[in-house]
Amino acid sequence: GQTISENVVCASISRVLSARSQWAEVLKFAASPDLQVVLSNTTEVGIVLDENEDIRATPPRSFPGKLLAVLLARYEAFGGAVDKGLVIVPTELIPDNGTKLLGILRTLAERAGLAAGFLNWLETANTVCNSLVDRIVPGKPAAEAHAALTQELGYDDDLLIMSEAYLLWAIEGDERVREVLSFQQVHPGVIVQADINLFRELKLRLLNGTHSLTCGLAVLCDEATVRGAMENDCLATYIRNLMLADLLPGIPYPVDEKMGQRFGMQVLDRFRNPAVEHRWLAITLNYSAKLRMRVVPDLLHYYERFKTAPQYVALGFAAYVQFLRGTRQDGGKWYGEANGQE
């Protein structure tokens, strides 16, 4: 292959508002006629129903509560005009993220006793899309790489992040969604179509599932990065067998085997990317929730098909249990060690 390196300045952010300290301004912006799209990335634990949510709080506690308050403010500002509905695209890595988010919004609205007119507007004027993002973004470069980029660019960027060149953003939507999300015209990796389930299952199970099952094992083996693991014969063999022998046949969705193999081989190449320093310890964030969402459905389907436990998945879970063992307790909290550091 060839080296792909590109520096992109993100010029799409005009301002940043904090819901915690600037909630009144957030609600004021909800009445903007220019507002068309809401994107979210609150991780797997963000799209949840808060049983004690108060959408009239300043601000509400959960993301769905905040979003519902914004939608209510917009509904009231424009008198329920149908053409003022929004296209809402959650990017959290959970199956049917848009469907789930809309269900939570509906439940919160009903519990808050909101008017039937608003409930109708919520579901008919707004479109909440299921979506899937597939791009490895390790985040801020290590100090040495950051210093080199600062020298190259000629200025210091405190928000600088690094990502791989590969990009897929699959969004479930119709022609209205395609029209509103006009940015999909400028990159072939942004796809708007009626059904994105195949994209989701391949990425969720093979890429993210492999990450989640390997992160604890790699840390226990004192391997800091994904690329480093791919240069370790034992870990590289484990990752390949885990992905192609255990996770691929366990995907709970019809997948052509050759297509799955091609996707898996492509993911393995992405894991080897020498320009991406994706740290295993960062991947352990929300470890339990990720395994439950990404791996358990695959594990159950594998067992249903073959009546036996997948051995590489089992090793990944064993490493997860070992990784979570604390080494010190202080003030009711457990602390552990990784790579010789607490």
Protein Blocks (a to p, Z undefined) as FASTA:
>chain_A
ZZdddddddfkbfbdcdfklmmmmmmmmmmpmkbmbdcddebjklmccdfkbcfkbccdf
blmlmmmmmmmmmmmmnnopaklcccdddfbdcehklmmmmmmmmmmmmmnopafklmmm
mmmmpccdddddddddebjadfklmmmmmmmnopacfkbccddfbdcddddddfklmmmm
mmlmmpckbccdfblklmmmmmmmmmmmmmmmmmmmmmmnopabfklmmmpmklmmmmmm
mmmmmmmmmpgcdcdfklmmmmmmmmmmmmmomkbccdfklmmgoklmmmmmmmmmmmmm
mmmmnopacfklmmmmmmmmmmmpcfbdeehiacddeehiZZ
